[in-house]
Amino acid sequence: MTVYTALAQVYDALTDDVPYAQWVAFAQRAFEQYGRQPHLVLDLACGTGSLTKLLGQAGYEMIAADLSPEMLTVAREKCSELPCPPVFLCQDMRELDLYGTIDAAVCGLDSLNYLLGLRDLRQVFQRVALFLEPGGLFLFDVKTKRAFEQMAGLSSIQELDGAYCAWQYGYDPQSRLYEHQVDVFLQQPEGSYERRTEYHVQRCYSREQVEKALAQGGLKLRRVCGGPGFQRVTERTERLFFIAQKPALPAETDHKRTTPGKRAETDTKKE
């Protein structure tokens, strides 16, 4: 499946309303709340590097990994003027392989929903845990069932300068697979338009499935939020924000411990 090839050229224009600054604020608040002061941060599935750039501007040294060479090309150019340019890696997140350990990791914009099996999800958590320093945080978001159901059967067209994109969305509640096709029409120098088609497939994971995969991957759930502002989770929540942590070494003391016999801190009961 080829994704984020043609889309790489227009991705930023299509997502100019994404609140990346809120994601940065979410990360910084999580770092503060759990007593972490990370220096080296991994942006997993970094895309065109918008979040990477903002985190770099906030003072973090960045590593950015993505499967799409086209997206990484855009990201590298976008981040080229940072005082400390990120290290960019073209890698499948299931095969993450870093040169050393990291202090924290982030993975935004439902990138983990592109993993189509629980084994894949667990494998990513294992790879992140392998490279996290003890006590390091992993922050990520996933779309909820409600988000996928809201988009099912819809179609849309986005017009841009020199391009337009046509989207068609579908969701199968039995397989919990969400598919969308996007036709990208790119204007050529002579004025004609070249059509390129991409097919994207995501899987809807329940909160329970994500939490179980985290535990199996060697990470401890610390909190689940209904938004980057640490909102409560409700039945209308369309994106869950997870804060997970690699267990500290025995000699270290957790900044905040969960009371024995109780589940990790959350804002509400499971849906």
C-alpha positions in Angstrom: 0.0 0.0 0.0 1.4 3.3 -1.1 0.4 6.2 1.1 1.7 9.8 1.7 3.5 10.0 -1.6 1.5 12.4 -3.7 -0.2 13.7 -0.5 3.2 14.8 0.8 3.2 17.7 -1.6 0.0 19.1 -0.3 -0.2 17.7 3.2 0.5 20.9 5.1 -2.0 22.9 3.1 -4.6 20.2 3.8 -3.9 20.2 7.6 -3.3 23.9 8.2 -6.1 23.7 10.9 -4.4 21.0 13.0 -3.6 22.3 16.5 0.0 21.3 16.7 0.7 24.0 19.3 -1.8 22.2 21.6 0.1 19.0 21.1 3.3 20.7 22.2 1.5 22.1 25.3 0.1 18.6 26.1 3.7 17.2 26.0 5.2 19.9 28.1 2.4 19.6 30.7 2.8 15.8 30.8 6.6 16.2 31.2 6.1 18.6 34.1 3.3 16.6 35.8 5.4 13.4 35.8 8.6 15.1 36.8 10.5 14.6 33.6 12.9 17.1 31.9 13.6 15.4 28.6 16.5 16.5 26.4 16.3 14.1 23.4 12.8 13.4 22.1 11.6 11.1 19.4 8.8 12.1 17.0 7.5 8.8 15.8 5.6 8.9 12.4 6.6 12.5 12.2 5.0 13.2 8.8 6.0 16.5 7.4 7.7 17.5 10.6 5.3 20.2 11.9 5.3 18.8 15.4 9.0 18.1 15.2 9.7 21.7 14.4 7.6 23.1 17.2 9.2 20.8 19.7 12.6 21.7 18.4 11.8 25.4 18.8 10.7 24.6 22.4 14.3 23.5 23.1 14.2 19.8 22.7 16.7 17.9 20.6 14.8 15.9 18.1 14.9 12.5 16.3 12.1 12.2 13.7 11.2 8.9 12.1 8.7 8.2 9.3 8.0 5.5 6.7 7.5 7.9 3.8 10.6 9.4 2.1 8.4 12.0 0.5 7.1 13.2 3.9 10.6 13.2 5.3 11.8 15.4 2.5 9.3 18.0 3.4 10.1 17.7 7.1 13.8 18.0 6.6 13.4 21.2 4.6 10.9 22.6 7.2 13.3 22.0 10.1 16.5 23.0 8.4 16.7 26.3 10.2 16.4 25.0 13.7 19.5 25.7 15.9 19.8 21.9 16.3 18.4 20.3 13.2 16.7 16.9 13.9 18.0 13.5 12.9 15.6 12.1 10.3 15.2 8.4 9.9 13.2 6.6 7.2 11.8 3.6 9.2 8.7 1.5 9.8 7.7 2.2 13.3 7.4 -1.5 13.9 11.1 -1.8 13.2 12.3 1.3 15.1 16.0 1.2 15.5 17.8 4.1 17.1 21.5 4.8 17.8 20.9 5.1 21.5 18.3 5.8 24.1 15.8 8.7 24.2 14.3 10.6 27.1 10.8 10.8 25.7 8.7 9.9 22.6 5.6 11.3 20.9 3.4 10.0 18.2 0.6 12.3 17.1 -2.3 12.5 14.7 -3.7 8.9 15.0 -0.6 7.5 13.4 -0.9 4.3 15.5 -4.3 3.6 13.9 -2.4 2.8 10.7 -1.2 -0.4 12.5 -3.7 -3.0 11.4 -3.1 -5.7 14.0 -2.7 -6.0 17.7 0.7 -7.7 17.2 1.9 -4.6 15.3 0.6 -2.3 18.0 2.3 -4.3 20.7 5.5 -4.5 18.6 5.7 -0.7 18.3 5.3 -0.3 22.1 8.0 -2.8 22.6 10.4 -0.9 20.3 9.7 2.4 21.9 10.1 0.9 25.4 13.5 -0.6 24.3 14.9 2.8 23.5 13.3 4.9 26.2 15.3 5.7 29.3 13.8 4.3 32.5 11.1 6.7 33.6 10.8 8.1 30.1 7.3 9.1 28.8 5.6 8.0 25.6 2.7 10.3 24.5 0.4 9.3 21.7 -3.2 9.6 20.5 -5.6 7.3 18.7 -9.0 7.9 17.2 -12.0 6.4 18.9 -14.9 4.4 17.4 -17.0 7.5 17.4 -14.5 9.3 15.2 -14.5 6.6 12.6 -18.3 6.3 12.6 -18.7 10.0 12.1 -16.7 9.8 8.9 -18.2 6.7 7.5 -19.9 7.1 4.1 -18.8 10.7 3.7 -17.0 12.3 0.7 -15.4 15.7 0.4 -13.3 17.9 -1.9 -10.6 20.2 -0.9 -9.4 22.9 -3.4 -5.8 24.2 -3.0 -3.6 26.5 -5.0 -2.5 24.3 -7.9 -4.2 21.2 -6.6 -7.4 19.6 -5.3 -8.2 16.5 -3.5 -11.3 14.3 -3.5 -11.9 12.0 -0.5 -14.2 9.0 0.1 -14.5 7.4 3.5 -15.8 4.1 4.7 -15.9 2.1 7.9 -16.7 -1.6 8.5 -17.8 -2.0 12.2 -17.3 -5.8 12.0 -13.6 -5.7 11.0 -13.2 -2.3 12.7 -11.3 -1.2 9.6 -11.6 2.3 8.2 -10.7 2.9 4.6 -10.5 6.1 2.6 -9.4 6.8 -0.9 -8.0 10.1 -1.9 -7.5 11.3 -5.5 -4.9 14.0 -5.7 -5.0 16.2 -8.8 -1.7 18.2 -9.2 -1.5 21.0 -11.7 1.4 20.6 -14.2 3.5 23.4 -15.6 1.6 23.4 -18.9 -1.7 23.7 -17.0 -3.1 20.2 -17.1 -3.7 18.1 -14.0 -2.1 14.8 -13.1 -4.2 12.4 -11.0 -2.7 10.3 -8.3 -4.7 7.9 -6.1 -3.8 6.7 -2.6 -5.7 4.2 -0.4 -5.4 4.5 3.3 -6.5 1.9 5.9 -6.7 2.4 9.6 -8.0 0.2 12.4 -10.1 1.2 15.3 -8.7 0.0 18.6 -10.7 0.1 21.9 -9.2 1.7 24.9 -8.9 -1.7 26.6 -6.9 -3.1 23.6 -4.5 -0.2 23.7 -4.0 -0.5 27.4 -3.4 -4.2 27.2 -0.9 -3.8 24.4 1.0 -1.1 26.4 1.4 -3.5 29.3 2.5 -6.3 27.0 5.0 -3.9 25.4 6.6 -3.0 28.7 5.0 0.4 29.3 3.0 1.6 32.2 -0.2 3.6 31.6 -0.2 6.8 33.5 -3.2 8.7 32.2 -5.8 8.8 29.4 -7.3 12.2 28.4 -10.0 13.2 26.0 -8.0 16.0 24.4 -4.6 17.8 24.5 -5.9 20.0 27.3 -6.2 17.0 29.6 -10.0 17.0 29.0 -12.2 14.3 30.5 -13.0 11.3 28.4 -16.7 11.1 27.4 -18.9 9.2 25.1 -18.4 12.0 22.5 -14.6 11.9 22.6 -13.2 11.3 19.2 -9.5 11.1 20.1 -7.8 9.6 23.1 -4.5 11.0 24.4 -2.4 8.5 26.3 0.5 9.1 28.7 2.6 6.0 29.2 5.9 5.5 31.0 8.7 3.1 31.0 9.1 1.8 34.5 11.9 3.4 36.5 14.9 1.4 37.8 14.4 0.1 41.3 16.7 2.8 42.7 14.5 5.5 41.2 11.3 6.9 42.7 8.3 7.6 40.6 7.1 11.2 40.6 3.5 9.9 41.1 2.5 6.4 42.1 -0.8 4.6 41.5 -2.4 3.3 44.7 -2.0 -0.5 45.0 -5.1 -2.3 43.7 -6.3 0.7 41.7 -6.0 1.3 37.9 -3.7 4.0 36.5 -4.9 7.6 36.8 -7.6 8.5 34.2 -10.3 11.1 34.0 -13.3 8.8 33.8 -14.2 5.1 33.6 -13.7 3.2 30.4 -16.2 3.6 27.7 
